Amino acid sequence: HHSVGPMWAGPLFEAGFVRSAAEHAGRMAPALHKRVVPLFARLMEEAEGPPLYWNIAWRCKALGYGPPKLDTLIAKLKEKGHTASRTHFDDHSVRTSASLEQLDAIIKELV
């Protein structure tokens, strides 16, 4: 018998805090500003997404495909009505409201 837990399934970011931190970052020294503003932009995009994510390179390897461009995949997921964004901690992963089956079908469309 295997068990896991407890598992957090709520929001990972407090959008108001991220927005406030991004505004503060906008007033930082220019050298720091150039590095942190893109991070906050990605965090803001992620803030409304689901807590879990898929590593697309790993998923495509399991399916036997080369990975599509992430921007193209994200656009197609959104076109089909799902939420979708990159993650701030893994450049090869996507947060999406699509089920695994829906994600796999969209990947197959794109490769």
N, C-alpha and C positions, 0 to 999 in steps of 0.2 A: 504494500500500500504506500503510495507516494502522496504527499500533500505539499502545498505551497501557501505562503501567506504570512501576514496579511498583504494584500496587493492594493496599491493605490490606483484608482481608476478615475479620479477627478482631474480637474485642470492642473497642468504643470506650472503654469505661469499666472501671476496676477497681472492682467493686462494693464491696469492703472499704474502699477508699480513700474512695469517695463516702459510705459509711455513717459512717466515722470523721469525715469533714469535716462531715457533717450533725450529728453529735453535738456537735462543737466549735461549730458555728453555733448550736446550742441554748443555748450558754452566753454568747453575744455580747450586746452592748448591745441593748435592745429595738427601737430604731429600725432597726438593721441586721438583727436577727433576723427581723423581719416581711418583709424583702425577700429574704433568702437561703433561708429555710426552704422556700418554695414551689419555688424553683429546685432545691434538693436533692431534694425529693419527686419532681419530674419526672425528674431525673437517675436516681434510684433505679428509677423505673418503666422508663426507657429502657435501663438497664444490661444487662438480660437479653435485649433485643431484637436483631434483625438489624442489621448495620452500615449498610444503605441505607434510604432513606425515599422516600415519594412526596408531592409537593405536590398535595394534593387539588384545590385550585382550578385548577391547570394541567391536571390529569388530567381533571377534569370539563369544562373548556373544550374539550379535545381530543375528548371524547365528545359534546359538544353539550348538556350538562346544567348546571343550576345545582348547586353543591355542597351535599351534605347537611350537617347539623350534625356536627362532628367527634366529639363525644361519642356520638352515635347510631351513626355509622360504626364507631367503635372498639368499642362494645358489640356490634354485629352481627358484626364480625370475630371477637371473642372467643367469641361464641355459636356460631360456625361452627368453632371449634377452633384459630383462629390466634392468634399473639401479636400484640398491637397496643398502641401508645402514641403519645402526642404526642411531638414532638421539642422539645428545650429551646431551639432556635435559630430555629425557624420555626413560628409559631402556625397555619399552614395546612397543615402536613405531618404524616404519620403513618408510623411505623415499623411494619412488619408482616411476618409470615412468609408471608402470602398472595402467590400469584403475581399478575402483572399481570392475567391473565385472571380470576382469582378476585376480585380487588379490583374490577375493572370490573363483574362480575356483581353484586356486593354493592351497589355504587354505584347500578346500574340498579334494584335492588330498592327502594332508599330514596328515589329521586327520582320 
